[in-house]
Amino acid sequence: MSDEIRTLLLDSLERLLRDQCTPERVEAAEQGGYDPELWQQICDLELHRAALPESQGGVEADLSLVTEMLKLTAASALPAPAAEALLLAPWLVTLAAVDLPEGLVTVSPAGKALSVMGEDGQLVISGEVSRVPAGRYADWLLTVANSGDGECLLLLRQDQWQVTEALNLAGEARDTLLFNEVSLSAEQAVNIPGGSAEKLWQLGALARSAQLVGALRRAQTLSHTYVQERSQFGRPLAKFQAIQQQLALLAADLEAASVMTGLAAMGFATGDNGDVAAAKVQAGQAAGMGARIAHQVHGAMGFTQEYPLHHATRRLWSWRDEYGSETHWAHRVGEQLVNLGADEFWPWLTA
């Protein structure tokens, strides 16, 4: 992809979000976290197809570009399932060599709560998929399941499930979709390579890491603006050493998370997924500390409904545990190091 196309995509998305995704609009979409008109504007620019091959109307945007797009959507608190629609769904349909369905497409790992059985030459699914982003609004759910003959991509329609609605702390829909012996057509279950469920989990963790970086950058921007405008004892808050110290800690953690997310994106694209675990740990830890610092420097103002800081921090608190907490991924890093052995540890650490 040329630098011109890369710049065009990012500039188009940034301009749209700056003009249309205002704090007032985000607040209006609070219950359920979805603004269909705003999402349609993104689709009208074909940005949701950027990661697809040219045959499907995309530009084959690489993983590093899509993660930058996710950072922008997170910084604006876009009320839509951006990670699922911009990254996870295009990755899955490209993997399975099928077309991206029309309408709002969401993605969620099925785990073992969804059973897939063969019956009279047809596949029948039962069970549930929990914590589905924007499940109540979605036209399609993409998930990976084990059919007995290996892993397959399931393309499930809205009329095939029942919804139990739920919200996360950020006010985003995290619904449970229930399936009761639903028969699938041949086109709805596509065989994919083994290990795809694990890769989907890792890619989801990478997407959340990028979103955490974007939301934390928004909290940082608001904090810097606030301490420069707000005065105490006759001088701006930004002049106080304690405030400067806290914002420096926030900046350091944010940049570390941003660098690790970038490395993980490059590693995943080349088949090396080891950095994803480290990125999710770093981004989660930065989110926890950064949200605390942002609220501390804002004082009481940061907790008001009218001030937009909570649009960023509530997403930080929600996203840090999705697709695995820091503890989960820290265990993954530990397992990787143990498997390397003593002789390979230093070369891995300094690579």
C-alpha positions as CSV (number, residue, x, y, z in Angstrom):
1,M,0.0,0.0,0.0
2,S,1.3,3.5,-0.9
3,D,1.9,6.1,1.7
4,E,-0.7,8.3,-0.1
5,I,-3.5,5.8,0.4
6,R,-2.5,5.2,4.0
7,T,-2.5,9.0,4.7
8,L,-5.8,9.4,2.8
9,L,-7.5,6.7,4.9
10,L,-6.3,8.0,8.3
11,D,-7.1,11.7,7.3
12,S,-10.6,10.8,6.1
13,L,-11.4,8.9,9.3
14,E,-9.9,11.5,11.6
15,R,-11.8,14.3,9.8
16,L,-15.1,12.4,10.0
17,L,-14.6,11.6,13.7
18,R,-13.6,15.2,14.5
19,D,-16.6,16.7,12.8
20,Q,-19.3,14.1,13.6
21,C,-18.3,12.1,16.7
22,T,-18.8,14.9,19.2
23,P,-19.0,14.3,23.0
24,E,-22.7,15.3,22.8
25,R,-23.3,12.6,20.2
26,V,-21.4,10.0,22.2
27,E,-23.5,10.9,25.2
28,A,-26.7,10.5,23.2
29,A,-25.7,7.0,22.3
30,E,-24.8,6.1,25.8
31,Q,-27.3,3.3,26.4
32,G,-26.2,0.6,24.0
33,G,-23.2,2.4,22.6
34,Y,-24.3,2.5,19.0
35,D,-25.0,5.4,16.6
36,P,-26.3,3.9,13.3
37,E,-26.1,7.1,11.3
38,L,-22.5,7.8,12.3
39,W,-21.5,4.2,11.5
40,Q,-23.2,4.5,8.1
41,Q,-21.1,7.6,7.4
42,I,-18.0,5.5,8.0
43,C,-19.4,2.7,5.7
44,D,-20.2,5.3,3.0
45,L,-16.5,6.1,2.9
46,E,-15.8,2.3,2.6
47,L,-13.5,2.5,5.6
48,H,-15.0,-0.7,7.0
49,R,-13.6,-2.5,3.9
50,A,-10.1,-1.1,4.1
51,A,-8.6,-4.4,5.3
52,L,-10.3,-6.5,2.7
53,P,-8.7,-7.5,-0.6
54,E,-9.3,-5.4,-3.7
55,S,-11.8,-8.0,-5.0
56,Q,-14.1,-7.1,-2.1
57,G,-13.7,-3.4,-2.4
58,G,-10.8,-3.0,0.0
59,V,-7.3,-1.8,-0.3
60,E,-5.6,-4.6,1.7
61,A,-4.7,-2.3,4.6
62,D,-2.1,-3.9,6.7
63,L,-2.5,-4.6,10.4
64,S,-0.4,-1.6,11.5
65,L,-2.7,0.7,9.6
66,V,-5.9,-0.8,10.9
67,T,-4.7,-0.6,14.5
68,E,-4.0,3.2,13.9
69,M,-7.6,3.5,12.7
70,L,-8.8,1.8,15.9
71,K,-6.8,4.2,18.0
72,L,-8.6,7.1,16.3
73,T,-12.0,5.6,16.8
74,A,-11.2,4.9,20.5
75,A,-9.9,8.4,21.1
76,S,-13.3,9.7,19.8
77,A,-15.2,7.1,21.8
78,L,-17.0,6.1,18.5
79,P,-20.3,4.5,19.5
80,A,-19.9,1.4,17.3
81,P,-18.2,-2.0,17.3
82,A,-15.1,-0.6,15.5
83,A,-12.6,-3.4,16.3
84,E,-15.0,-6.1,15.2
85,A,-16.1,-4.4,12.0
86,L,-12.8,-2.8,10.9
87,L,-10.4,-5.6,11.8
88,L,-11.8,-8.9,13.1
89,A,-14.6,-9.5,10.6
90,P,-12.4,-8.6,7.5
91,W,-9.6,-10.9,8.9
92,L,-12.0,-13.8,9.3
93,V,-13.7,-13.5,5.9
94,T,-10.3,-13.2,4.2
95,L,-9.1,-16.2,6.0
96,A,-12.2,-18.2,4.8
97,A,-12.1,-16.7,1.3
98,V,-15.8,-15.6,1.6
99,D,-17.5,-12.2,1.0
100,L,-18.1,-9.8,3.9
101,P,-21.8,-9.8,4.6
102,E,-23.8,-6.6,4.1
103,G,-25.0,-4.7,7.2
104,L,-23.5,-4.4,10.6
105,V,-21.1,-7.3,11.3
106,T,-19.9,-8.2,14.7
107,V,-17.5,-10.8,16.0
108,S,-17.1,-12.7,19.2
109,P,-15.3,-15.9,20.2
110,A,-17.7,-18.8,20.8
111,G,-15.5,-20.9,23.1
112,K,-17.1,-24.1,24.3
113,A,-20.5,-22.6,25.1
114,L,-21.6,-23.2,21.5
115,S,-22.0,-26.7,20.2
116,V,-21.9,-27.6,16.5
117,M,-23.3,-31.0,15.5
118,G,-24.0,-32.7,12.1
119,E,-27.5,-33.9,11.5
120,D,-28.8,-35.4,8.2
121,G,-26.0,-33.7,6.3
122,Q,-26.6,-30.3,8.0
123,L,-24.9,-28.5,10.8
124,V,-27.1,-27.6,13.8
125,I,-25.9,-25.2,16.5
126,S,-27.0,-24.8,20.1
127,G,-25.8,-22.8,23.0
128,E,-24.8,-19.2,23.4
129,V,-22.2,-16.6,22.6
130,S,-21.7,-14.2,25.4
131,R,-20.5,-10.6,25.6
132,V,-21.1,-9.9,22.0
133,P,-20.3,-6.3,21.0
134,A,-23.4,-4.6,19.6
135,G,-25.2,-8.0,19.5
136,R,-28.6,-6.4,19.6
137,Y,-27.9,-4.2,16.6
138,A,-25.9,-6.7,14.5
139,D,-27.1,-8.1,11.2
140,W,-24.5,-10.8,11.3
141,L,-22.3,-12.5,13.9
142,L,-19.0,-14.1,12.8
143,T,-17.5,-16.7,15.2
144,V,-15.2,-19.7,15.1
145,A,-16.4,-23.1,16.3
146,N,-15.3,-26.7,16.3
147,S,-17.5,-28.8,14.1
148,G,-15.9,-32.1,14.8
149,D,-14.1,-32.1,11.4
150,G,-12.0,-29.2,12.5
151,E,-12.5,-25.5,13.0
152,C,-15.0,-23.6,10.9
153,L,-16.2,-20.0,10.5
154,L,-19.8,-19.5,11.2
155,L,-21.7,-16.7,9.5
156,L,-24.9,-16.3,11.6
157,R,-27.9,-14.2,10.7
158,Q,-29.9,-11.9,13.1
159,D,-33.0,-14.1,12.7
160,Q,-31.2,-17.1,14.0
161,W,-30.6,-16.0,17.6
162,Q,-32.3,-14.5,20.6
163,V,-30.8,-11.7,22.5
164,T,-30.2,-11.2,26.2
165,E,-29.1,-7.6,26.5
166,A,-26.3,-6.4,28.8
167,L,-24.0,-3.4,29.0
168,N,-20.4,-3.0,30.0
169,L,-19.1,-0.1,32.3
170,A,-18.7,2.1,29.3
171,G,-22.4,1.8,28.3
172,E,-21.6,-0.4,25.3
173,A,-23.8,-3.4,24.4
174,R,-22.2,-6.7,25.4
175,D,-25.1,-9.0,24.7
176,T,-25.6,-12.8,25.0
177,L,-26.9,-14.4,21.8
178,L,-28.8,-17.6,22.3
179,F,-29.1,-20.4,19.7
180,N,-31.6,-23.2,20.0
181,E,-30.9,-26.0,17.5
182,V,-30.5,-23.7,14.6
183,S,-29.9,-25.4,11.2
184,L,-27.2,-23.8,9.1
185,S,-27.0,-23.6,5.3
186,A,-23.8,-24.8,3.6
187,E,-22.7,-21.2,3.0
188,Q,-22.9,-20.4,6.8
189,A,-20.2,-22.8,7.9
190,V,-16.8,-22.6,6.1
191,N,-13.8,-24.7,7.0
192,I,-10.8,-22.7,8.1
193,P,-7.2,-23.7,9.2
194,G,-6.8,-25.2,12.6
195,G,-5.7,-22.8,15.3
196,S,-7.9,-20.0,13.9
197,A,-9.8,-19.7,17.2
198,E,-6.6,-19.0,19.1
199,K,-5.5,-16.5,16.4
200,L,-8.9,-14.7,16.7
201,W,-8.4,-14.4,20.4
202,Q,-4.9,-13.0,20.0
203,L,-6.1,-10.6,17.3
204,G,-8.9,-9.4,19.5
205,A,-6.4,-8.8,22.3
206,L,-4.3,-6.8,19.9
207,A,-7.4,-4.8,18.8
208,R,-8.3,-4.0,22.4
209,S,-4.6,-3.0,23.1
210,A,-4.8,-0.5,20.2
211,Q,-8.1,0.9,21.5
212,L,-6.7,1.3,25.0
213,V,-3.9,3.3,23.6
214,G,-6.4,5.5,21.7
215,A,-8.6,6.1,24.7
216,L,-5.7,6.8,26.9
217,R,-4.3,9.3,24.5
218,R,-7.7,11.1,24.6
219,A,-7.5,11.2,28.4
220,Q,-4.0,12.5,28.2
221,T,-5.0,15.3,25.8
222,L,-7.9,16.4,28.1
223,S,-5.7,16.3,31.1
224,H,-3.0,18.6,29.5
225,T,-5.7,21.0,28.3
226,Y,-7.3,21.1,31.7
227,V,-4.2,21.8,33.8
228,Q,-3.1,24.6,31.4
229,E,-6.5,26.3,31.6
230,R,-7.3,25.7,35.3
231,S,-5.5,27.9,37.9
232,Q,-4.9,27.4,41.7
233,F,-3.2,29.8,44.1
234,G,-2.7,32.3,41.3
235,R,-1.0,30.0,38.7
236,P,-2.0,27.3,36.2
237,L,-2.1,23.7,37.6
238,A,0.5,22.8,34.9
239,K,3.1,24.8,36.8
240,F,2.9,22.5,39.9
241,Q,5.7,19.9,40.0
242,A,3.4,17.2,41.4
243,I,1.0,17.6,38.4
244,Q,3.9,17.6,36.0
245,Q,5.2,14.4,37.6
246,Q,1.9,12.6,37.3
247,L,1.4,13.6,33.6
248,A,5.0,12.5,32.9
249,L,4.2,9.0,34.3
250,L,1.0,8.9,32.2
251,A,3.0,9.8,29.0
252,A,5.7,7.2,29.7
253,D,3.2,4.4,30.1
254,L,1.2,5.5,27.1
255,E,4.2,5.6,24.8
256,A,5.4,2.2,26.1
257,A,1.9,0.7,25.3
258,S,1.8,2.4,21.9
259,V,5.3,1.0,21.0
260,M,4.4,-2.5,22.2
261,T,1.1,-2.5,20.3
262,G,3.0,-1.5,17.1
263,L,5.5,-4.3,17.6
264,A,2.7,-6.8,18.2
265,A,0.9,-5.7,15.0
266,M,4.1,-6.3,13.0
267,G,4.7,-9.6,14.7
268,F,1.2,-10.9,14.2
269,A,1.4,-10.0,10.5
270,T,4.5,-12.2,10.1
271,G,3.2,-15.1,12.1
272,D,5.0,-14.2,15.4
273,N,2.3,-13.7,18.0
274,G,4.5,-13.6,21.1
275,D,4.4,-9.8,21.3
276,V,0.6,-9.7,21.6
277,A,0.6,-10.9,25.2
278,A,3.2,-8.3,26.2
279,A,1.2,-5.6,24.4
280,K,-2.0,-6.5,26.2
281,V,-0.3,-6.5,29.6
282,Q,1.4,-3.1,28.9
283,A,-1.8,-1.5,27.5
284,G,-3.9,-2.8,30.5
285,Q,-1.4,-1.5,33.1
286,A,-1.2,1.8,31.3
287,A,-5.0,2.1,31.2
288,G,-5.3,1.5,34.9
289,M,-2.6,4.0,35.9
290,G,-3.5,6.5,33.2
291,A,-7.2,6.6,34.1
292,R,-6.3,7.2,37.8
293,I,-3.9,10.0,37.0
294,A,-6.3,11.7,34.6
295,H,-9.1,11.8,37.2
296,Q,-6.6,13.0,39.9
297,V,-5.4,16.0,37.9
298,H,-9.0,16.9,36.9
299,G,-10.3,16.7,40.5
300,A,-14.0,16.7,40.9
301,M,-14.6,18.0,37.4
302,G,-13.4,14.7,35.9
303,F,-16.3,12.8,37.6
304,T,-19.1,15.0,36.1
305,Q,-21.4,13.6,33.5
306,E,-21.1,16.7,31.4
307,Y,-17.3,16.6,31.1
308,P,-16.1,14.1,28.4
309,L,-13.3,12.5,30.4
310,H,-15.5,9.6,31.4
311,H,-16.0,8.7,27.8
312,A,-12.4,7.7,27.7
313,T,-11.8,6.3,31.2
314,R,-14.9,4.1,31.4
315,R,-13.7,2.5,28.1
316,L,-10.3,2.0,29.6
317,W,-11.8,0.2,32.6
318,S,-14.0,-1.9,30.3
319,W,-11.6,-2.8,27.5
320,R,-8.6,-3.8,29.7
321,D,-10.3,-7.1,30.7
322,E,-11.8,-7.9,27.3
323,Y,-9.9,-10.6,25.3
324,G,-8.0,-11.5,28.5
325,S,-6.9,-9.5,31.5
326,E,-3.3,-8.5,32.3
327,T,-3.0,-11.6,34.5
328,H,-4.2,-13.9,31.7
329,W,-1.6,-12.5,29.3
330,A,1.2,-12.3,31.9
331,H,0.8,-16.0,32.3
332,R,1.1,-16.4,28.5
333,V,4.4,-14.4,28.6
334,G,5.6,-16.6,31.5
335,E,4.8,-19.8,29.6
336,Q,6.6,-18.6,26.5
337,L,9.7,-17.8,28.5
338,V,9.6,-21.2,30.3
339,N,9.3,-23.0,26.9
340,L,12.2,-21.0,25.5
341,G,14.6,-22.4,28.0
342,A,17.6,-20.7,29.7
343,D,19.8,-20.6,26.6
344,E,17.2,-18.8,24.4
345,F,16.0,-16.3,27.0
346,W,18.7,-13.6,26.5
347,P,18.5,-13.7,22.7
348,W,14.7,-13.4,22.9
349,L,14.9,-10.5,25.4
350,T,17.4,-8.5,23.3
351,A,15.9,-9.4,19.8
